[in-house]
Amino acid sequence: MTDKTTATTDNRSEAKSRFNAALEEAKAGAAALKAEGRDRAVAYRDQAKGKGEDWVTDAKAYGEEAKVKGRELAVEGKAKAGEGLRSLSRLVSDNAYQVDEKLGAKYGDYARSASKSLDGYATRLDEKSVDDLVEDGREFVRKSPGKALGIAALVGFMFSRLFRSSR
């Protein structure tokens, strides 16, 4: 039996040795996978960070372009509003004599007064910069938020009617 006991002991030793070697190999493989996973995660994080920074840079560039374009449109809109007020002023002034004839001199004077007021508004609009107009608008909203909300609702309603009727 000693040969059998010795063989069994040798087999157990060899099995333990192989098991320990396999275990060490598995631990080494797991450590290698962990290191590879960490390296990939760092690479992906750096790549994502780079993309994010690119997107932020692009968004800032688009924002600046939008500011420039918005300012150009605001200046153009201001000029057109001034022209529109002046045209309306001339129209009212040119037709004031008809109001005199049909309704009386008193109402003709109202029309001329309205014409002068419209021309004055156009002049004040031309004299102010877009930034001044924006600040005036902010100040108006701070002083009279209810009126500002009512005006915004009225303008929104008018635009909705305008676009609805154009279909």
SETI-770839 format. One record per residue (C-alpha): chain; residue in three letters; residue number from 1; x, y, z. Coordinates in pm, 1 decimal. Layout:
  koldren  kolke  dose         X         Y         Z
        A    ALA   NUM         X         Y         Z
...
***
This chain:
  koldren  kolke  dose         X         Y         Z
        A    MET     1       0.0       0.0       0.0
        A    THR     2     284.0     232.3      37.6
        A    ASP     3     321.1     248.9    -337.7
        A    LYS     4     -45.0     331.0    -366.0
        A    THR     5     -26.1     590.9     -88.3
        A    THR     6     282.9     743.9    -242.1
        A    ALA     7     113.8     752.9    -585.2
        A    THR     8    -197.3     912.1    -436.5
        A    THR     9      12.8    1169.4    -252.1
        A    ASP    10     209.7    1238.8    -570.3
        A    ASN    11    -116.6    1274.2    -769.1
        A    ARG    12    -257.2    1512.7    -508.3
        A    SER    13      59.8    1717.7    -503.9
        A    GLU    14      60.4    1732.1    -881.2
        A    ALA    15    -313.4    1825.5    -887.7
        A    LYS    16    -257.2    2095.8    -623.7
        A    SER    17      39.5    2222.3    -817.7
        A    ARG    18    -156.7    2234.1   -1142.0
        A    PHE    19    -456.6    2389.5    -966.5
        A    ASN    20    -237.1    2656.7    -806.7
        A    ALA    21     -68.5    2721.3   -1141.8
        A    ALA    22    -410.1    2753.1   -1312.7
        A    LEU    23    -528.7    2978.8   -1032.5
        A    GLU    24    -219.5    3199.1   -1067.3
        A    GLU    25    -268.5    3205.5   -1444.2
        A    ALA    26    -634.9    3304.2   -1397.6
        A    LYS    27    -533.2    3578.7   -1153.5
        A    ALA    28    -273.2    3705.3   -1398.9
        A    GLY    29    -531.4    3697.5   -1681.5
        A    ALA    30    -783.2    3885.1   -1466.8
        A    ALA    31    -518.9    4144.3   -1375.1
        A    ALA    32    -426.9    4181.9   -1742.8
        A    LEU    33    -795.6    4222.4   -1837.4
        A    LYS    34    -841.0    4474.2   -1558.5
        A    ALA    35    -538.4    4674.1   -1676.8
        A    GLU    36    -658.5    4657.6   -2038.3
        A    GLY    37   -1008.4    4765.6   -1931.8
        A    ARG    38    -865.0    5056.6   -1734.4
        A    ASP    39    -646.2    5160.3   -2029.6
        A    ARG    40    -942.2    5144.8   -2267.0
        A    ALA    41   -1159.9    5338.6   -2023.1
        A    VAL    42    -894.4    5610.3   -1997.3
        A    ALA    43    -862.9    5618.8   -2376.7
        A    TYR    44   -1242.0    5641.4   -2421.2
        A    ARG    45   -1267.7    5906.2   -2150.6
        A    ASP    46    -992.1    6111.7   -2316.3
        A    GLN    47   -1158.9    6067.1   -2654.2
        A    ALA    48   -1498.4    6168.7   -2512.9
        A    LYS    49   -1340.4    6466.5   -2336.3
        A    GLY    50   -1178.4    6572.5   -2663.2
        A    LYS    51   -1510.5    6539.0   -2845.7
        A    GLY    52   -1686.3    6731.6   -2569.6
        A    GLU    53   -1429.9    7010.7   -2590.9
        A    ASP    54   -1471.8    7015.5   -2970.1
        A    TRP    55   -1848.6    7041.8   -2928.7
        A    VAL    56   -1813.0    7320.7   -2676.3
        A    THR    57   -1579.5    7505.6   -2912.7
        A    ASP    58   -1823.1    7454.9   -3201.8
        A    ALA    59   -2116.7    7567.7   -2987.9
        A    LYS    60   -1928.6    7881.9   -2883.3
        A    ALA    61   -1844.9    7955.6   -3246.9
        A    TYR    62   -2208.8    7908.0   -3349.6
        A    GLY    63   -2317.7    8125.3   -3058.0
        A    GLU    64   -2085.1    8404.3   -3168.4
        A    GLU    65   -2209.9    8374.3   -3527.1
        A    ALA    66   -2568.3    8390.0   -3398.1
        A    LYS    67   -2487.9    8702.6   -3194.5
        A    VAL    68   -2337.9    8874.3   -3497.6
        A    LYS    69   -2626.7    8772.7   -3722.3
        A    GLY    70   -2880.6    8870.1   -3454.4
        A    ARG    71   -2720.6    9211.7   -3417.7
        A    GLU    72   -2723.3    9259.7   -3796.7
        A    LEU    73   -3090.6    9163.4   -3810.4
        A    ALA    74   -3173.7    9390.4   -3516.7
        A    VAL    75   -3004.0    9688.4   -3682.8
        A    GLU    76   -3182.0    9610.9   -4009.1
        A    GLY    77   -3515.7    9571.4   -3828.2
        A    LYS    78   -3462.2    9898.9   -3642.8
        A    ALA    79   -3396.2   10078.8   -3971.2
        A    LYS    80   -3704.5    9925.7   -4132.5
        A    ALA    81   -3920.1   10013.6   -3832.0
        A    GLY    82   -3800.5   10374.1   -3854.5
        A    GLU    83   -3877.1   10381.2   -4226.4
        A    GLY    84   -4220.3   10230.7   -4160.5
        A    LEU    85   -4302.4   10490.6   -3896.0
        A    ARG    86   -4191.2   10771.3   -4127.7
        A    SER    87   -4398.9   10629.7   -4413.3
        A    LEU    88   -4702.9   10605.1   -4187.7
        A    SER    89   -4639.1   10959.8   -4065.7
        A    ARG    90   -4628.3   11089.3   -4424.9
        A    LEU    91   -4942.5   10895.9   -4512.8
        A    VAL    92   -5133.7   11040.9   -4218.5
        A    SER    93   -4997.9   11388.8   -4287.1
        A    ASP    94   -5080.5   11368.1   -4658.6
        A    ASN    95   -5436.9   11262.6   -4579.2
        A    ALA    96   -5497.1   11514.3   -4298.3
        A    TYR    97   -5656.5   11759.8   -4542.5
        A    GLN    98   -5916.8   11496.3   -4635.1
        A    VAL    99   -5992.0   11452.3   -4265.7
        A    ASP   100   -6030.8   11832.3   -4247.3
        A    GLU   101   -6282.6   11824.4   -4531.0
        A    LYS   102   -6481.7   11519.8   -4416.6
        A    LEU   103   -6471.6   11542.2   -4037.0
        A    GLY   104   -6361.5   11896.6   -3959.5
        A    ALA   105   -6043.5   12090.7   -3880.7
        A    LYS   106   -6033.0   11962.8   -3523.6
        A    TYR   107   -5992.8   11600.4   -3641.2
        A    GLY   108   -5748.3   11707.1   -3912.0
        A    ASP   109   -5536.2   11863.5   -3638.5
        A    TYR   110   -5548.2   11530.4   -3450.5
        A    ALA   111   -5423.1   11357.3   -3764.0
        A    ARG   112   -5139.5   11609.8   -3805.0
        A    SER   113   -5050.9   11572.4   -3437.7
        A    ALA   114   -5044.7   11194.2   -3476.5
        A    SER   115   -4824.1   11235.5   -3783.2
        A    LYS   116   -4577.4   11451.8   -3587.8
        A    SER   117   -4576.3   11199.2   -3301.9
        A    LEU   118   -4502.3   10913.1   -3541.4
        A    ASP   119   -4220.6   11112.3   -3699.6
        A    GLY   120   -4084.5   11189.4   -3351.1
        A    TYR   121   -4089.8   10819.7   -3260.3
        A    ALA   122   -3904.2   10740.0   -3581.7
        A    THR   123   -3640.9   11002.4   -3503.2
        A    ARG   124   -3592.4   10872.7   -3148.4
        A    LEU   125   -3568.7   10518.6   -3284.6
        A    ASP   126   -3297.4   10625.4   -3529.7
        A    GLU   127   -3103.5   10807.3   -3256.9
        A    LYS   128   -3084.6   10507.3   -3024.7
        A    SER   129   -2855.4   10209.8   -3066.7
        A    VAL   130   -2983.6    9854.6   -3056.3
        A    ASP   131   -2824.2    9811.1   -2713.1
        A    ASP   132   -3009.2   10120.3   -2585.6
        A    LEU   133   -3337.1    9983.2   -2720.7
        A    VAL   134   -3275.9    9647.1   -2555.0
        A    GLU   135   -3201.5    9818.9   -2224.1
        A    ASP   136   -3516.3   10030.2   -2261.3
        A    GLY   137   -3713.6    9711.7   -2318.4
        A    ARG   138   -3563.8    9548.2   -2009.7
        A    GLU   139   -3640.7    9855.5   -1801.7
        A    PHE   140   -4000.2    9857.8   -1927.6
        A    VAL   141   -4042.1    9491.1   -1832.5
        A    ARG   142   -3895.6    9558.5   -1485.6
        A    LYS   143   -4126.6    9854.7   -1427.5
        A    SER   144   -4442.5    9709.5   -1584.3
        A    PRO   145   -4427.9    9329.6   -1609.9
        A    GLY   146   -4806.3    9304.7   -1651.5
        A    LYS   147   -4810.0    9543.9   -1946.3
        A    ALA   148   -4510.4    9367.5   -2100.6
        A    LEU   149   -4684.1    9031.5   -2070.1
        A    GLY   150   -5003.1    9174.3   -2222.2
        A    ILE   151   -4811.9    9327.5   -2512.5
        A    ALA   152   -4625.2    8999.7   -2571.4
        A    ALA   153   -4954.9    8809.1   -2572.6
        A    LEU   154   -5108.9    9060.0   -2814.8
        A    VAL   155   -4808.9    9044.7   -3049.1
        A    GLY   156   -4811.3    8664.4   -3032.8
        A    PHE   157   -5181.2    8658.3   -3114.9
        A    MET   158   -5128.1    8894.7   -3408.0
        A    PHE   159   -4844.0    8682.6   -3546.0
        A    SER   160   -5048.6    8365.1   -3509.4
        A    ARG   161   -5336.9    8526.1   -3699.9
        A    LEU   162   -5098.1    8659.2   -3963.4
        A    PHE   163   -4936.8    8320.7   -4024.5
        A    ARG   164   -5264.1    8131.8   -4000.9
        A    SER   165   -5425.7    8350.2   -4267.9
        A    SER   166   -5126.4    8310.4   -4502.8
        A    ARG   167   -5179.9    7935.1   -4542.3
***
